[in-house]
Amino acid sequence: MTVEEIGELNRKLAAMRHDINNHLANIVAAVEVIRHKPQMAERMMTTLAEQPAKVIHSISAFSADFERALGITRP
């Protein structure tokens, strides 16, 4: 791999970390809202329910880029 390719992979890793941190922050925020305003639970459930899929997407996208960059193939 070239220095540029490693740099690009590192940027993608940083972006994935940032995305996951944002999704986790959304979960924490929704839980705090529910804790302080239980009547908001139904409204916050959508936010809570969306976050795991978004985390999985971020990890999957980075994994695909990582495997492609390193020539890793799965059987």
N, CA, C and O atoms as a printed pandas DataFrame, in Angstrom:
     atom_number atom_name residue_name chain_id  residue_number  x_coord  y_coord  z_coord
0              1         N          MET        A               1    0.843   -1.183    0.000
1              2        CA          MET        A               1    0.000    0.000    0.000
2              3         C          MET        A               1    0.885    1.243    0.000
3              4         O          MET        A               1    1.962    1.276    0.596
4              5         N          THR        A               2    0.389    2.246   -0.686
5              6        CA          THR        A               2    1.115    3.508   -0.712
6              7         C          THR        A               2    0.777    4.324    0.532
7              8         O          THR        A               2   -0.182    4.026    1.245
8              9         N          VAL        A               3    1.556    5.327    0.773
9             10        CA          VAL        A               3    1.321    6.222    1.897
10            11         C          VAL        A               3   -0.047    6.888    1.734
11            12         O          VAL        A               3   -0.777    7.069    2.709
12            13         N          GLU        A               4   -0.382    7.246    0.512
13            14        CA          GLU        A               4   -1.671    7.887    0.244
14            15         C          GLU        A               4   -2.831    6.930    0.540
15            16         O          GLU        A               4   -3.846    7.341    1.103
16            17         N          GLU        A               5   -2.683    5.669    0.165
17            18        CA          GLU        A               5   -3.727    4.676    0.409
18            19         C          GLU        A               5   -3.915    4.444    1.914
19            20         O          GLU        A               5   -5.040    4.325    2.400
20            21         N          ILE        A               6   -2.807    4.383    2.631
21            22        CA          ILE        A               6   -2.881    4.228    4.085
22            23         C          ILE        A               6   -3.545    5.453    4.703
23            24         O          ILE        A               6   -4.364    5.325    5.613
24            25         N          GLY        A               7   -3.197    6.629    4.216
25            26        CA          GLY        A               7   -3.816    7.865    4.698
26            27         C          GLY        A               7   -5.319    7.874    4.450
27            28         O          GLY        A               7   -6.094    8.272    5.319
28            29         N          GLU        A               8   -5.727    7.436    3.269
29            30        CA          GLU        A               8   -7.157    7.380    2.944
30            31         C          GLU        A               8   -7.883    6.384    3.845
31            32         O          GLU        A               8   -8.982    6.659    4.327
32            33         N          LEU        A               9   -7.269    5.239    4.066
33            34        CA          LEU        A               9   -7.866    4.240    4.947
34            35         C          LEU        A               9   -7.981    4.790    6.378
35            36         O          LEU        A               9   -8.974    4.542    7.062
36            37         N          ASN        A              10   -6.982    5.521    6.816
37            38        CA          ASN        A              10   -7.015    6.135    8.144
38            39         C          ASN        A              10   -8.123    7.186    8.229
39            40         O          ASN        A              10   -8.792    7.289    9.258
40            41         N          ARG        A              11   -8.324    7.959    7.177
41            42        CA          ARG        A              11   -9.412    8.949    7.158
42            43         C          ARG        A              11  -10.766    8.248    7.249
43            44         O          ARG        A              11  -11.666    8.712    7.950
44            45         N          LYS        A              12  -10.905    7.131    6.538
45            46        CA          LYS        A              12  -12.159    6.383    6.590
46            47         C          LYS        A              12  -12.389    5.792    7.981
47            48         O          LYS        A              12  -13.522    5.753    8.461
48            49         N          LEU        A              13  -11.330    5.339    8.618
49            50        CA          LEU        A              13  -11.436    4.827    9.984
50            51         C          LEU        A              13  -11.879    5.937   10.932
51            52         O          LEU        A              13  -12.741    5.722   11.784
52            53         N          ALA        A              14  -11.295    7.112   10.786
53            54        CA          ALA        A              14  -11.676    8.247   11.627
54            55         C          ALA        A              14  -13.133    8.620   11.399
55            56         O          ALA        A              14  -13.847    8.942   12.349
56            57         N          ALA        A              15  -13.580    8.580   10.152
57            58        CA          ALA        A              15  -14.980    8.902    9.844
58            59         C          ALA        A              15  -15.916    7.873   10.470
59            60         O          ALA        A              15  -16.972    8.229   10.994
60            61         N          MET        A              16  -15.530    6.597   10.419
61            62        CA          MET        A              16  -16.347    5.551   11.018
62            63         C          MET        A              16  -16.442    5.769   12.521
63            64         O          MET        A              16  -17.530    5.683   13.089
64            65         N          ARG        A              17  -15.333    6.047   13.165
65            66        CA          ARG        A              17  -15.343    6.298   14.609
66            67         C          ARG        A              17  -16.257    7.471   14.951
67            68         O          ARG        A              17  -17.024    7.410   15.912
68            69         N          HIS        A              18  -16.169    8.526   14.168
69            70        CA          HIS        A              18  -16.997    9.709   14.375
70            71         C          HIS        A              18  -18.479    9.356   14.224
71            72         O          HIS        A              18  -19.297    9.739   15.060
72            73         N          ASP        A              19  -18.820    8.633   13.171
73            74        CA          ASP        A              19  -20.213    8.226   12.945
74            75         C          ASP        A              19  -20.741    7.393   14.105
75            76         O          ASP        A              19  -21.839    7.642   14.604
76            77         N          ILE        A              20  -19.964    6.410   14.532
77            78        CA          ILE        A              20  -20.405    5.542   15.629
78            79         C          ILE        A              20  -20.565    6.351   16.906
79            80         O          ILE        A              20  -21.533    6.155   17.640
80            81         N          ASN        A              21  -19.646    7.244   17.180
81            82        CA          ASN        A              21  -19.763    8.103   18.359
82            83         C          ASN        A              21  -21.048    8.928   18.303
83            84         O          ASN        A              21  -21.727    9.085   19.318
84            85         N          ASN        A              22  -21.386    9.455   17.128
85            86        CA          ASN        A              22  -22.622   10.223   16.982
86            87         C          ASN        A              22  -23.851    9.359   17.247
87            88         O          ASN        A              22  -24.787    9.800   17.914
88            89         N          HIS        A              23  -23.854    8.137   16.731
89            90        CA          HIS        A              23  -24.991    7.242   16.941
90            91         C          HIS        A              23  -25.132    6.874   18.422
91            92         O          HIS        A              23  -26.244    6.815   18.948
92            93         N          LEU        A              24  -24.019    6.633   19.079
93            94        CA          LEU        A              24  -24.065    6.329   20.516
94            95         C          LEU        A              24  -24.538    7.548   21.309
95            96         O          LEU        A              24  -25.273    7.406   22.287
96            97         N          ALA        A              25  -24.124    8.727   20.897
97            98        CA          ALA        A              25  -24.581    9.950   21.559
98            99         C          ALA        A              25  -26.090   10.117   21.394
99           100         O          ALA        A              25  -26.769   10.571   22.315
100          101         N          ASN        A              26  -26.618    9.749   20.220
101          102        CA          ASN        A              26  -28.061    9.812   20.006
102          103         C          ASN        A              26  -28.797    8.862   20.947
103          104         O          ASN        A              26  -29.859    9.195   21.472
104          105         N          ILE        A              27  -28.228    7.686   21.154
105          106        CA          ILE        A              27  -28.838    6.717   22.069
106          107         C          ILE        A              27  -28.849    7.282   23.485
107          108         O          ILE        A              27  -29.879    7.248   24.160
108          109         N          VAL        A              28  -27.721    7.795   23.933
109          110        CA          VAL        A              28  -27.625    8.360   25.282
110          111         C          VAL        A              28  -28.602    9.523   25.440
111          112         O          VAL        A              28  -29.280    9.628   26.462
112          113         N          ALA        A              29  -28.676   10.391   24.441
113          114        CA          ALA        A              29  -29.576   11.541   24.520
114          115         C          ALA        A              29  -31.036   11.096   24.601
115          116         O          ALA        A              29  -31.812   11.633   25.390
116          117         N          ALA        A              30  -31.403   10.112   23.779
117          118        CA          ALA        A              30  -32.786    9.623   23.795
118          119         C          ALA        A              30  -33.127    9.009   25.145
119          120         O          ALA        A              30  -34.221    9.220   25.667
120          121         N          VAL        A              31  -32.201    8.256   25.707
121          122        CA          VAL        A              31  -32.441    7.649   27.019
122          123         C          VAL        A              31  -32.587    8.733   28.090
123          124         O          VAL        A              31  -33.446    8.622   28.965
124          125         N          GLU        A              32  -31.776    9.753   28.031
125          126        CA          GLU        A              32  -31.878   10.856   29.002
126          127         C          GLU        A              32  -33.217   11.575   28.876
127          128         O          GLU        A              32  -33.838   11.924   29.880
128          129         N          VAL        A              33  -33.657   11.794   27.647
129          130        CA          VAL        A              33  -34.962   12.430   27.454
130          131         C          VAL        A              33  -36.048   11.567   28.079
131          132         O          VAL        A              33  -36.914   12.069   28.796
132          133         N          ILE        A              34  -35.999   10.261   27.804
133          134        CA          ILE        A              34  -37.000    9.347   28.357
134          135         C          ILE        A              34  -36.936    9.335   29.883
135          136         O          ILE        A              34  -37.969    9.299   30.551
136          137         N          ARG        A              35  -35.731    9.366   30.426
137          138        CA          ARG        A              35  -35.567    9.357   31.887
138          139         C          ARG        A              35  -36.221   10.578   32.524
139          140         O          ARG        A              35  -36.873   10.466   33.563
140          141         N          HIS        A              36  -36.048   11.740   31.904
141          142        CA          HIS        A              36  -36.570   12.975   32.486
142          143         C          HIS        A              36  -38.000   13.296   32.054
143          144         O          HIS        A              36  -38.722   14.017   32.743
144          145         N          LYS        A              37  -38.396   12.754   30.910
145          146        CA          LYS        A              37  -39.747   13.001   30.392
146          147         C          LYS        A              37  -40.309   11.691   29.854
147          148         O          LYS        A              37  -40.322   11.480   28.641
148          149         N          PRO        A              38  -40.767   10.819   30.726
149          150        CA          PRO        A              38  -41.259    9.504   30.295
150          151         C          PRO        A              38  -42.339    9.576   29.212
151          152         O          PRO        A              38  -42.489    8.647   28.418
152          153         N          GLN        A              39  -43.082   10.668   29.184
153          154        CA          GLN        A              39  -44.107   10.814   28.173
154          155         C          GLN        A              39  -43.529   10.915   26.757
155          156         O          GLN        A              39  -44.268   10.788   25.781
156          157         N          MET        A              40  -42.235   11.138   26.638
157          158        CA          MET        A              40  -41.564   11.241   25.336
158          159         C          MET        A              40  -41.065    9.882   24.843
159          160         O          MET        A              40  -40.484    9.798   23.761
160          161         N          ALA        A              41  -41.281    8.828   25.613
161          162        CA          ALA        A              41  -40.725    7.514   25.279
162          163         C          ALA        A              41  -41.119    7.048   23.888
163          164         O          ALA        A              41  -40.270    6.600   23.118
164          165         N          GLU        A              42  -42.377    7.148   23.568
165          166        CA          GLU        A              42  -42.827    6.665   22.260
166          167         C          GLU        A              42  -42.138    7.431   21.124
167          168         O          GLU        A              42  -41.732    6.836   20.126
168          169         N          ARG        A              43  -42.011    8.721   21.280
169          170        CA          ARG        A              43  -41.343    9.555   20.257
170          171         C          ARG        A              43  -39.856    9.215   20.137
171          172         O          ARG        A              43  -39.310    9.214   19.034
172          173         N          MET        A              44  -39.211    8.931   21.243
173          174        CA          MET        A              44  -37.779    8.639   21.246
174          175         C          MET        A              44  -37.456    7.236   20.751
175          176         O          MET        A              44  -36.322    6.971   20.352
176          177         N          MET        A              45  -38.422    6.342   20.769
177          178        CA          MET        A              45  -38.193    4.956   20.347
178          179         C          MET        A              45  -37.696    4.874   18.905
179          180         O          MET        A              45  -36.868    4.022   18.584
180          181         N          THR        A              46  -38.189    5.741   18.047
181          182        CA          THR        A              46  -37.727    5.736   16.660
182          183         C          THR        A              46  -36.233    6.027   16.599
183          184         O          THR        A              46  -35.483    5.342   15.904
184          185         N          THR        A              47  -35.814    7.044   17.330
185          186        CA          THR        A              47  -34.387    7.386   17.367
186          187         C          THR        A              47  -33.574    6.224   17.904
187          188         O          THR        A              47  -32.543    5.865   17.334
188          189         N          LEU        A              48  -34.029    5.640   18.990
189          190        CA          LEU        A              48  -33.310    4.506   19.577
190          191         C          LEU        A              48  -33.243    3.326   18.612
191          192         O          LEU        A              48  -32.192    2.705   18.450
192          193         N          ALA        A              49  -34.352    3.026   17.984
193          194        CA          ALA        A              49  -34.423    1.861   17.105
194          195         C          ALA        A              49  -33.566    2.011   15.848
195          196         O          ALA        A              49  -33.109    1.009   15.298
196          197         N          GLU        A              50  -33.340    3.233   15.388
197          198        CA          GLU        A              50  -32.563    3.465   14.162
198          199         C          GLU        A              50  -31.052    3.337   14.376
199          200         O          GLU        A              50  -30.323    3.017   13.437
200          201         N          GLN        A              51  -30.585    3.576   15.573
201          202        CA          GLN        A              51  -29.143    3.688   15.799
202          203         C          GLN        A              51  -28.348    2.396   15.569
203          204         O          GLN        A              51  -27.291    2.461   14.941
204          205         N          PRO        A              52  -28.797    1.233   16.042
205          206        CA          PRO        A              52  -27.995    0.026   15.798
206          207         C          PRO        A              52  -27.753   -0.251   14.306
207          208         O          PRO        A              52  -26.652   -0.644   13.922
208          209         N          ALA        A              53  -28.758   -0.051   13.483
209          210        CA          ALA        A              53  -28.587   -0.275   12.044
210          211         C          ALA        A              53  -27.573    0.712   11.458
211          212         O          ALA        A              53  -26.798    0.361   10.568
212          213         N          LYS        A              54  -27.585    1.932   11.958
213          214        CA          LYS        A              54  -26.629    2.931   11.477
214          215         C          LYS        A              54  -25.205    2.577   11.896
215          216         O          LYS        A              54  -24.264    2.769   11.126
216          217         N          VAL        A              55  -25.046    2.061   13.110
217          218        CA          VAL        A              55  -23.721    1.619   13.563
218          219         C          VAL        A              55  -23.239    0.456   12.703
219          220         O          VAL        A              55  -22.090    0.436   12.262
220          221         N          ILE        A              56  -24.114   -0.505   12.470
221          222        CA          ILE        A              56  -23.761   -1.664   11.643
222          223         C          ILE        A              56  -23.375   -1.219   10.241
223          224         O          ILE        A              56  -22.423   -1.746    9.665
224          225         N          HIS        A              57  -24.101   -0.259    9.688
225          226        CA          HIS        A              57  -23.779    0.238    8.344
226          227         C          HIS        A              57  -22.389    0.884    8.323
227          228         O          HIS        A              57  -21.607    0.643    7.404
228          229         N          SER        A              58  -22.084    1.695    9.325
229          230        CA          SER        A              58  -20.771    2.350    9.386
230          231         C          SER        A              58  -19.644    1.324    9.470
231          232         O          SER        A              58  -18.628    1.446    8.785
232          233         N          ILE        A              59  -19.831    0.321   10.308
233          234        CA          ILE        A              59  -18.806   -0.719   10.460
234          235         C          ILE        A              59  -18.673   -1.531    9.177
235          236         O          ILE        A              59  -17.561   -1.829    8.743
236          237         N          SER        A              60  -19.796   -1.887    8.571
237          238        CA          SER        A              60  -19.770   -2.685    7.338
238          239         C          SER        A              60  -19.103   -1.932    6.195
239          240         O          SER        A              60  -18.321   -2.507    5.438
240          241         N          ALA        A              61  -19.413   -0.644    6.072
241          242        CA          ALA        A              61  -18.817    0.158    5.000
242          243         C          ALA        A              61  -17.306    0.250    5.177
243          244         O          ALA        A              61  -16.556    0.087    4.214
244          245         N          PHE        A              62  -16.855    0.512    6.405
245          246        CA          PHE        A              62  -15.415    0.575    6.629
246          247         C          PHE        A              62  -14.768   -0.786    6.405
247          248         O          PHE        A              62  -13.699   -0.872    5.802
248          249         N          SER        A              63  -15.401   -1.837    6.881
249          250        CA          SER        A              63  -14.849   -3.189    6.700
250          251         C          SER        A              63  -14.668   -3.519    5.231
251          252         O          SER        A              63  -13.652   -4.092    4.837
252          253         N          ALA        A              64  -15.653   -3.158    4.422
253          254        CA          ALA        A              64  -15.558   -3.409    2.978
254          255         C          ALA        A              64  -14.391   -2.627    2.375
255          256         O          ALA        A              64  -13.629   -3.173    1.576
256          257         N          ASP        A              65  -14.248   -1.370    2.746
257          258        CA          ASP        A              65  -13.125   -0.559    2.247
258          259         C          ASP        A              65  -11.795   -1.136    2.710
259          260         O          ASP        A              65  -10.844   -1.203    1.931
260          261         N          PHE        A              66  -11.722   -1.548    3.958
261          262        CA          PHE        A              66  -10.505   -2.112    4.529
262          263         C          PHE        A              66  -10.112   -3.394    3.791
263          264         O          PHE        A              66   -8.962   -3.565    3.385
264          265         N          GLU        A              67  -11.080   -4.281    3.627
265          266        CA          GLU        A              67  -10.803   -5.549    2.934
266          267         C          GLU        A              67  -10.411   -5.322    1.477
267          268         O          GLU        A              67   -9.521   -5.994    0.956
268          269         N          ARG        A              68  -11.073   -4.380    0.830
269          270        CA          ARG        A              68  -10.744   -4.072   -0.553
270          271         C          ARG        A              68   -9.328   -3.512   -0.651
271          272         O          ARG        A              68   -8.566   -3.892   -1.540
272          273         N          ALA        A              69   -8.980   -2.614    0.260
273          274        CA          ALA        A              69   -7.658   -1.977    0.245
274          275         C          ALA        A              69   -6.546   -2.999    0.467
275          276         O          ALA        A              69   -5.464   -2.882   -0.107
276          277         N          LEU        A              70   -6.816   -3.990    1.296
277          278        CA          LEU        A              70   -5.791   -4.991    1.603
278          279         C          LEU        A              70   -5.912   -6.265    0.766
279          280         O          LEU        A              70   -5.136   -7.207    0.926
280          281         N          GLY        A              71   -6.895   -6.274   -0.125
281          282        CA          GLY        A              71   -7.070   -7.446   -0.988
282          283         C          GLY        A              71   -7.573   -8.661   -0.249
283          284         O          GLY        A              71   -7.302   -9.790   -0.656
284          285         N          ILE        A              72   -8.293   -8.454    0.817
285          286        CA          ILE        A              72   -8.823   -9.571    1.608
286          287         C          ILE        A              72  -10.125  -10.042    0.963
287          288         O          ILE        A              72  -11.017   -9.244    0.675
288          289         N          THR        A              73  -10.213  -11.332    0.745
289          290        CA          THR        A              73  -11.448  -11.899    0.199
290          291         C          THR        A              73  -11.991  -12.918    1.192
291          292         O          THR        A              73  -11.242  -13.589    1.902
292          293         N          ARG        A              74  -13.281  -13.008    1.217
293          294        CA          ARG        A              74  -13.933  -13.981    2.096
294          295         C          ARG        A              74  -14.381  -15.160    1.262
295          296         O          ARG        A              74  -14.785  -15.006    0.110
296          297         N          PRO        A              75  -14.305  -16.349    1.859
297          298        CA          PRO        A              75  -14.741  -17.534    1.093
298          299         C          PRO        A              75  -16.240  -17.550    0.868
299          300         O          PRO        A              75  -16.761  -18.475    0.244
